[in-house]
Amino acid sequence: MTTAKLCATVTAGTMAELRTRRDLMGDADLVELRLDSVRDPSAAAALAGRRKPVIVTCRPQSEGGMFLGSEEERRRILAEALTLGAEYVDLEWNGSCADLMAQTSGRRIVLSHHDFEGTPADVHDLARAMLASGAEIVKLAVTAHRLADCLTLRAIGQQAGTPMVLIAMGEAGVATRVLASWFGSCWTYAGANVAPGQIDVERMHEEFRFRHLGPQTAIYGVVGKPVGHSVSPAMHNAAFQAANLDAVYLPLAAADFADFMTFAKALDLAGASVTAPFKVQAFDRADECDPISQRVQSANTLRRAGATWEACNTDVTGFLTPLESVMTLAGQRATVLGAGGAARSVAIALAGAGARVTLSARRSAPAEAIAALTGAAIGDFPPAPGTWDLLVNTTPVGTAPHIEQSPLPLGHPLDGRLVYDLVYNPPRTRLLRDAEHAGCGTLGGLDMLVAQAQAQFEWWTGQRPAARVMRDAATARLGTMEKQ
């Protein structure tokens, strides 16, 4: 699939630092030098000693850039870059630098337009006008609020005769960055989140294997809203690489489930993990469902079977696999915190394993619905001391960045045998730390995450990945996210 190049976007506080970072981008095909980010911008200094082709960009604040100087100074910098032979100079479509483009008759010009609000209704007309300008490269970056916005860009790319860079900014637009050639881009940008949704160079290479994507690459993803926090792409892409399979797994932030289905059909998606809030819709829209998903009435995994979709639920087995290795569940008193979709899967799993299940939730109506489905009892919130052997948190409370929060009130007694927190970021939540201090055994959400992902991967490919491969990838990704 990919003949698109990778352009590394580089920013810095000074020209000296910018040149240093420029020369470290050995894995990029070309480098965008953001002179609007430095205090002492100089086209001559930026170009001196370069080892790769560069794009010189000096974007004004009015166009989403960082340049604080006068318009006259900015134009001087760009004109100097052209005179000194920069491979490309980025000029805005607003016409402020039309005379500079005329100097080269459009050659070596990247004519760019950015819309940080959305995808304009007249985007096709805008693209046609930009393509008629004579610029060598036309860059159109819009903000995606739906996955379908990405498809709008692809329709433009398929009709263009001039080389284009087509980017959907934001969480919903990640596919346009990774699958650049599929969307009609001659290159894609990577960097330290200089633009919304941008992915760094290392992650593009190591996690998404950008240079290895081709026409036969099978495409998978995780659909949810939001999904930017998910470590599933890291886990599944690591497993694909370890198994030497030609496949890639993307985060797919859908506006709604219909948006996902439209995008999945256009992309010929091979399979998907499904997370909140779409698990019930995935079950409802599937043509065939496994017995567990039928029991839970929700699905967390889809795969394409010709023109139809098959669904299964790996949350139940993913939850039980690590738990049954440390506790015999038959006859145990198990209290489940929460009453969402995860609580339903957990209650069914525990009841099926012979535990006596009690739901402890702030909202009574959804708890009663789960109780009717599973036969669980409904208890107080928070659970009274001495009423449980196993406590399972299915709520998102304690997820980063709110790592000091707990689903239980401060100081609430933890006097059972084992506390299992399905939150995996951070790996040791406040609840688990409090449980350890109280002398309870603990299990973290990463154990479940890896187990259910292993089952998904095996269902898609027929191969079961090593837990270590997925766990190491998830841990590394969590570490990177913590630093950001």
Secondary structure, 3 states (H helix, E strand, C coil): CCCCEEEEEECCCCHHHHHHHHHCCCCCCEEEEEHHHCCCCCHHHHHCCCCCCEEEECCEHHHCCCECCCHHHHHHHHHHHHHCCCCEEEEECCCCCHHHHHHCCCCCEEEEEECCCCCCCCHHHHHHHHHCCCCCEEEEEEECCCHHHHHHHHHHHHHCCCCEEEEEECHHHHHHHHCCCCCCECEEEECCCCCCCCCCHHHHHHCCCHHHCCCCCEEEEEEECCCCCCCHHHHHHHHHHHCCCCEEEEEEECCCHHHHHHHHHHHCCCEEEECCCCHHHHHHHCCEECHHHHHHCCCCEEEEECCEEEEECCHHHHHHHHHHCCCCCCCCEEEEECCCHHHHHHHHHHHHCCCEEEEECCCHHHHHHHHHHHCCEECCCCCCCCCCCEEEECCCCCCCCCCCCCCCCCCCCCCCCEEEECCCCCCCCHHHHHHHHCCCEEECHHHHHHHHHHHHHHHHHCCCCCHHHHHHHHHHHHHHHHHC
